[in-house]
Amino acid sequence: VTGRFFIMNERFSRWSVLFLQYLKRDWKKISFWVIGLGLFSGAYVPAFEEIAKGNGLTGMYETMQNPAMISMVGPSPVHSAADYTLGAMYANEMLLFCGLFAAVLSILHVVGHTRKEEDLGLAELIRSFRVGRQANSFAVLAETLLINLLLAGLTGGIMIAFQASSITVEGSLLFGFSVGAAGFLGGVIALFFAQLMPVSSSATGTSLSLLGLMYLMRAWTDVSKSDLSMLNPLGWTYLTYPFTKNNWIPLLYLLLFSIVISVGAGLLEEHRDLNSGYFPESEGPARAKRSLLSVPGLFFRLNRGVIISWLVAFTVMGAAYGSIYGDMQDFLESNELMKQMFMQSGSSIEESFTSTIMMVLICLSAILPIALTNKLFSEETRGHLDQLFSTKTSRNTFYWTTIILAVIAGVLATLLSAGSLGVTALSVMTATSPMTLATFLTAGFNLFPTILFFIGLAGLFLGWAPKLGKISYIYLGYSFMLNYFGGILNLPDWFAKTAIQSWFPKMPVETFDFSTFSTIMVISIGMICLGALGYRQRDLIVD
């Protein structure tokens, strides 16, 4: 027993020293993370109080019974509008997405401080000192746990401070800890895949893909077979039902699951070599293909795995949302109030949902082009392109090859997400509908200038301030949340217009606006050209 204890102590030797050093290193990021996400998660209570005035709660209850809304934000345990309180509405609409954001941030944090540091050679330097083999991973996991506990406490505290009706102390704390638990879940998943995958990019991609798969699976089970949602680890983060059932049991399931995954990650790390994974990188051919002799061929090969993975994800996501259309007419026939609302609006429930979900799909589709544009800078800083930069190949070739690849990826992402949504929706809709596949494709490509805008924004940063390239992601997230929650929160029009998507009509409910479409296209192309000018003139940056 003493020997085993000594071995365990040796594995984690000086993890506390690393833990304190990581807190000193990351305190700015942690502050922004906790305060930003905490305010987003808990500070919308006054806005929801405005929504709840009059018959707002009744109308929102009826809206949230729509299978399309359940697939997006999850179910509510409330079975009548009379019992749908402010707290029930807040948890119903906010909890799942807040948890997803917390999980994504934790995934990026854990992979960045474990597997990515191995790729960069930093982990080898740390292990050259008298620290345990698994001290770094344990310190990062402890830091992630602390961050999410702080996030949970801040979120709950903010909600309690508003002293709103039905926003109870227990419900607020449960809401906060549900968000924090989702964040820690993302962290342990990332740590697990950091051991399996050969490089950090694969670990990040696989972790995010699993998170997306769990989200899609719960969308199907929440609508069709709600009992199965409790078998989904992501379900344990939002089926706690704060302010209604206040069920803490799912968090215990999640805690046990996290412990098991963490132990599994530790065992995997114990038996693998540094800078290697259990899924080794596939060996390439002995001779390179002729396509690699060109910059476009090389750049496509470098990004091929990422492009294919994201395009498959967009197709699956579109098909998953399309499968919900079959339940919409059944819901409408069983709900007289909602039936009258859509008859008065002049649009069908399918058209209304399409305009909403298309914005979600196009926002997600913009992630891939941004990532491809930023990849040029990451390759530059790592020195991978130094030999190419020393040849007669011009900077313009590198820049425009990257931009064209991003544009093509954006076109394919729009086509596959909108197309798979339309094909699946049309195949499951039983009632006669005026919608065709062209309706879905038109609604998708109506928003394509927004993707080009984000390519232009990323190109602008790449050319003039490459270290600020992550701002493109931040603005994408900001504009997504503004569009997603803007209608619910009744934000002023000028504020809503700070999101690029808000300038476009919501097709197929509204009609196409050529002037907006062409204007944003011209602005985006101008930003891309300005980025090219800056990239040609600036100095190279190498870490």
Order of alpha helices (4+ residues) and beta strands (2+ residues): alpha-alpha-alpha-alpha-alpha-alpha-alpha-alpha-alpha-alpha-alpha-alpha-alpha-alpha-alpha-alpha-alpha-alpha-alpha-alpha-alpha-alpha-alpha-alpha-alpha
